[in-house]
Amino acid sequence: MTGAATPNDDLTAYLAANAPADVARVLAGLAEASTRVADRIRRGALAGPLDADVGPAHDGVAQKALDVFADEAFIGRLAGAGVRGVVSEERHDPLALDPRGTLLVAIDPLDGSSNIDANISIGTVFSVLDASPGPLETAHFLQPGKKQRAAGIVVYGPHAAFAFTFGQGTTIATLDPETGSWRVTARRVTIPEDSNEFAINASNARRWSAPVRAYVEDLVAGDQGPRGRNFNMRWVASMVADVYRILVRGGVYLYPEDSREGYENGRLRLLYEANPVAFLVEQAGGAAIDGFHRILDIEPKAVHERTPLIFGSRAKVERIARYYEGGVFEIQPPLFAARGLLRR
């Protein structure tokens, strides 16, 4: 990571000076709402049973109490920030807000909520789009990621970090817990290329497609394999934590398609997970693909559409793309015994 800023760079002032006014207003609102969420998370069990199931979400997955709190915190703040409407991971349908608003927001209010009880970093992922004229329609949100006005993540970890872009590079702000204000601490962030870390859930290896199995096998073979060096695997089960680590340390993240029912087309949501991460990563010099295609070029067909997602240091993502392009692999059991025929 490069481009450190001084600790006195107030986020609101930074946005006012550098971002378009409508985008600055929305990003400031998102930062303000995330301060509330960070405070609730920091209190842990003192704030009540944050991991309590409070009912099923629209996709049947159990909602946690903190999911609902985060969703309401963000929507409550965005209603006064010039936002026409919101698509939330916690809601089946888009929600209309300010009819005079010029922007739309797609958001996962709480990524990694399965980790709440384990005190592991969790976060928020968001995308900002232009609104279309007229009454709010679902179709207005179905824009490819390359049309995003802004995007970012918030990580609630040992410290709270707000990483964002409005198309002029990637910037990171840090929450000052003493004042409750955000300070810009890194500008023009660049993802390091030389990293030996990769993130994937290896417990699903038997279900991976041939290109993914071959790529990971080459990494696991280490200095005795075709790569000639050793690698370390990381997996947090909280994508925002992996995004932040890659921004500051480099590496690659894979959440590919696999053969499980419901995972054939990937698992992460295109509008409010893959697209914002792809924009953020590309603005930091990295790349993001679904295996074959650039994430930001994909035309969404539904607001909760899923996609495979691979992102990280550009050279590493491009290498994985070559595994997919090769298309011919001899797969032999047991686990990690797949031998890829394409080595580049």
C-alpha positions in Angstrom: 0.0 0.0 0.0 1.3 3.5 -0.9 0.3 7.1 -0.6 0.0 7.6 3.1 -2.0 10.7 4.1 -1.6 12.8 7.2 -3.9 11.9 10.2 -5.5 15.3 10.1 -7.2 14.7 6.8 -10.9 14.8 7.8 -12.9 12.5 5.6 -15.8 14.9 5.1 -13.5 17.7 4.1 -11.5 15.4 1.9 -14.7 14.3 0.1 -15.9 17.9 -0.3 -12.6 18.9 -1.9 -12.1 15.9 -4.2 -15.4 14.1 -5.0 -18.4 15.3 -7.0 -20.9 16.9 -4.6 -23.6 14.3 -5.0 -21.2 11.4 -4.5 -19.5 13.2 -1.6 -22.8 13.5 0.2 -23.6 9.8 -0.1 -20.1 8.7 0.9 -20.2 10.9 3.9 -23.6 9.5 4.8 -22.3 5.9 4.5 -19.3 6.8 6.7 -21.6 8.3 9.3 -23.9 5.3 9.4 -20.9 2.9 9.6 -19.7 4.8 12.7 -23.0 3.7 14.4 -22.5 0.1 13.3 -18.8 0.1 14.4 -19.9 1.4 17.8 -22.5 -1.4 18.2 -20.0 -4.1 17.1 -17.3 -2.7 19.5 -19.6 -3.1 22.4 -20.0 -6.8 21.6 -22.2 -8.7 24.0 -22.7 -5.5 26.1 -25.0 -4.3 23.2 -27.1 -7.5 23.4 -27.2 -10.7 21.5 -25.9 -9.4 18.2 -25.8 -12.9 16.6 -29.3 -13.8 17.6 -31.5 -15.1 14.7 -34.4 -12.7 14.2 -35.9 -14.4 11.1 -35.2 -15.5 7.6 -34.0 -13.1 4.9 -35.5 -13.0 1.4 -33.2 -15.9 0.3 -34.0 -18.1 3.3 -30.7 -17.4 5.2 -31.2 -16.5 8.8 -31.0 -12.8 9.6 -29.0 -11.8 12.7 -30.0 -9.0 15.0 -26.9 -7.0 13.8 -27.9 -7.5 10.2 -31.1 -5.8 10.8 -29.5 -3.0 12.9 -26.9 -2.3 10.1 -29.5 -2.3 7.4 -31.7 0.2 9.2 -28.7 2.4 10.2 -27.6 2.7 6.6 -31.0 3.2 5.1 -31.9 5.8 7.7 -28.9 7.9 6.9 -29.1 7.5 3.1 -32.7 8.7 3.1 -31.3 12.2 3.8 -28.3 12.0 1.5 -29.9 12.5 -1.9 -30.4 8.8 -2.6 -33.4 7.9 -4.8 -33.4 4.2 -3.8 -31.6 1.3 -2.2 -31.1 -2.4 -3.0 -30.0 -4.2 0.2 -28.9 -7.7 0.7 -31.4 -7.8 3.6 -34.4 -6.9 1.5 -36.1 -8.7 -1.4 -37.1 -5.6 -3.3 -35.6 -2.2 -3.9 -36.6 0.5 -1.4 -37.6 4.0 -2.6 -36.1 6.9 -0.6 -35.9 10.5 -1.8 -37.8 11.0 -5.1 -35.6 14.0 -5.8 -32.4 12.0 -5.3 -29.9 11.6 -8.1 -28.1 8.4 -7.0 -28.9 4.8 -6.2 -27.1 2.6 -3.6 -26.7 -1.2 -3.6 -25.4 -2.4 -0.3 -24.6 -5.5 1.8 -25.0 -3.8 5.2 -23.1 -6.6 7.1 -20.8 -8.9 5.2 -19.5 -11.9 7.2 -22.3 -11.9 9.8 -21.7 -15.6 10.5 -18.5 -14.4 12.3 -20.3 -12.1 14.7 -20.1 -14.5 17.7 -16.4 -15.3 16.9 -15.2 -11.7 17.2 -13.7 -11.9 13.6 -13.6 -8.9 11.3 -16.9 -8.2 9.5 -17.9 -5.3 7.3 -20.1 -3.5 4.8 -19.9 -3.4 1.0 -21.6 -0.7 -1.1 -22.0 0.5 -4.7 -23.2 4.0 -5.8 -24.9 4.4 -9.2 -26.7 7.1 -11.1 -30.5 7.1 -10.8 -32.7 7.2 -13.9 -35.5 9.8 -14.3 -39.0 8.9 -13.2 -40.4 6.6 -10.5 -38.0 4.1 -9.0 -37.9 0.8 -10.9 -35.9 -2.4 -10.3 -34.4 -2.1 -13.8 -32.7 1.2 -12.8 -30.2 -0.8 -10.6 -29.3 -3.3 -13.4 -26.2 -1.4 -14.6 -22.8 -3.0 -15.3 -20.2 -2.2 -12.6 -18.2 0.0 -15.0 -21.0 2.6 -14.6 -20.5 2.9 -10.8 -20.0 6.4 -9.5 -18.4 5.2 -6.3 -17.9 2.0 -4.3 -16.2 0.8 -1.2 -16.0 -1.4 1.9 -16.0 -0.8 5.7 -14.1 -3.2 7.8 -15.0 -3.5 11.5 -11.9 -5.1 12.9 -9.2 -4.2 15.4 -9.7 -0.7 13.9 -12.5 0.4 11.6 -11.4 1.2 8.1 -13.3 2.8 5.2 -11.8 2.0 1.8 -13.5 3.7 -1.1 -13.2 5.0 -4.6 -15.0 7.5 -6.8 -13.0 6.7 -9.8 -9.8 8.6 -8.9 -7.9 5.9 -7.1 -8.5 4.1 -3.9 -8.5 5.9 -0.6 -8.6 4.5 3.0 -9.9 6.3 6.0 -9.6 5.2 9.7 -12.1 5.7 12.4 -10.8 7.7 15.4 -12.6 6.0 18.3 -11.9 9.0 20.6 -13.6 11.5 18.4 -15.9 9.3 16.4 -14.6 10.9 13.2 -13.0 9.4 10.1 -9.5 10.4 9.0 -8.0 9.8 5.6 -4.9 7.7 6.3 -3.9 6.4 2.8 -4.4 7.8 -0.7 -3.7 6.4 -4.1 -3.5 2.9 -2.6 -1.7 0.4 -4.9 -2.0 -3.4 -4.4 1.4 -5.0 -4.1 2.2 -7.5 -6.8 4.7 -9.7 -4.9 2.7 -11.7 -2.4 2.6 -15.4 -1.6 -0.9 -15.3 -0.1 -4.1 -16.7 -1.6 -7.6 -17.0 -0.2 -10.0 -19.8 -0.9 -12.1 -22.2 1.0 -10.2 -25.4 0.4 -12.9 -27.5 2.1 -14.8 -27.3 -1.2 -11.9 -28.5 -3.4 -13.7 -31.7 -4.4 -16.4 -29.6 -5.9 -14.3 -27.0 -7.8 -14.1 -26.8 -11.6 -11.0 -28.1 -13.2 -9.2 -24.7 -13.7 -9.6 -23.8 -10.1 -8.4 -27.2 -8.8 -5.4 -27.0 -11.1 -4.4 -23.5 -10.1 -4.7 -24.2 -6.4 -2.8 -27.5 -6.8 0.1 -25.6 -8.3 0.2 -23.2 -5.4 0.0 -26.0 -2.8 2.9 -27.9 -4.5 5.0 -24.9 -3.5 8.7 -25.0 -4.2 8.4 -28.6 -5.4 5.8 -27.7 -8.1 5.7 -25.6 -11.3 5.6 -22.3 -9.5 8.9 -23.0 -7.7 8.0 -21.1 -4.5 5.9 -21.6 -1.4 2.5 -20.0 -0.8 0.3 -19.4 2.3 -3.5 -19.8 2.3 -5.8 -17.4 4.1 -9.5 -17.7 4.6 -11.6 -15.6 6.9 -15.1 -16.3 5.7 -15.6 -12.5 5.7 -14.8 -11.1 2.2 -14.3 -7.6 3.4 -11.4 -8.7 5.6 -9.8 -10.4 2.6 -10.3 -7.3 0.4 -8.6 -5.1 3.0 -5.7 -7.5 3.4 -5.2 -7.7 -0.4 -5.3 -3.9 -0.6 -2.4 -3.5 1.9 -0.5 -6.8 1.3 -1.4 -8.1 -2.1 -2.4 -11.6 -3.1 -5.5 -13.1 -4.6 -9.0 -14.1 -3.5 -11.1 -16.8 -5.1 -14.8 -17.6 -4.5 -15.4 -19.7 -7.6 -18.4 -21.5 -9.0 -18.6 -25.2 -7.8 -20.8 -28.2 -8.2 -23.0 -27.7 -5.2 -26.6 -26.9 -5.7 -27.0 -23.1 -5.7 -23.3 -22.5 -6.3 -23.1 -23.4 -10.0 -23.1 -19.7 -10.9 -21.1 -18.5 -7.9 -22.4 -17.4 -4.5 -21.5 -13.7 -4.1 -23.9 -11.0 -5.2 -23.0 -9.1 -8.4 -24.5 -5.7 -7.6 -23.5 -5.2 -4.0 -20.5 -7.5 -3.5 -18.6 -8.3 -6.7 -19.1 -5.0 -8.5 -18.0 -2.6 -5.7 -15.0 -4.9 -4.8 -14.0 -5.0 -8.4 -14.2 -1.2 -8.8 -12.2 -0.7 -5.6 -9.6 -3.3 -6.6 -9.2 -2.0 -10.1 -8.7 1.5 -8.9 -5.8 0.2 -6.7 -4.2 -1.4 -9.8 -5.6 -4.9 -9.4 -8.1 -6.9 -11.4 -11.4 -8.8 -10.8 -13.0 -11.5 -13.0 -15.6 -14.3 -12.8 -13.1 -16.6 -14.4 -13.7 -15.7 -18.0 -15.0 -12.1 -17.9 -14.1 -8.8 -16.3 -16.6 -8.3 -13.4 -17.2 -4.7 -14.3 -18.3 -5.6 -17.8 -21.1 -8.0 -16.7 -24.6 -6.9 -17.5 -26.7 -7.8 -14.4 -30.1 -9.4 -15.0 -31.4 -9.3 -11.4 -30.7 -7.3 -8.3 -29.7 -10.3 -6.2 -27.8 -12.1 -9.1 -24.9 -14.2 -8.0 -21.5 -14.5 -9.6 -18.1 -16.3 -9.2 -15.5 -13.8 -8.0 -11.7 -13.8 -8.3 -9.8 -10.6 -7.5 -6.4 -9.3 -6.3 -3.0 -8.4 -7.7 -3.4 -8.0 -11.5 -0.7 -10.5 -12.5 -2.2 -13.2 -10.3 -5.7 -12.7 -11.6 -4.4 -12.7 -15.2 -2.6 -16.0 -14.5 -5.9 -17.6 -13.2 -7.7 -16.3 -16.3 -5.2 -18.3 -18.4 -6.1 -21.5 -16.5 -9.8 -20.9 -17.4 -8.9 -20.0 -21.0 -6.8 -23.3 -21.4 -9.9 -25.3 -20.7 -8.3 -28.8 -20.7 -7.3 -30.4 -17.5 -6.7 -34.0 -16.4 -8.4 -34.3 -13.0 -7.3 -37.2 -10.9 -8.4 -37.9 -7.3 -7.6 -37.5 -4.4 -7.8 -34.0 -3.1 -5.3 -31.6 -4.8 -4.3 -34.4 -7.2 -5.5 -32.5 -10.3 -2.7 -31.8 -12.8 -3.2 -28.8 -15.0 -1.9 -29.1 -18.5 -1.5 -25.4 -18.9 1.5 -23.9 -17.1 2.3 -20.2 -17.7 
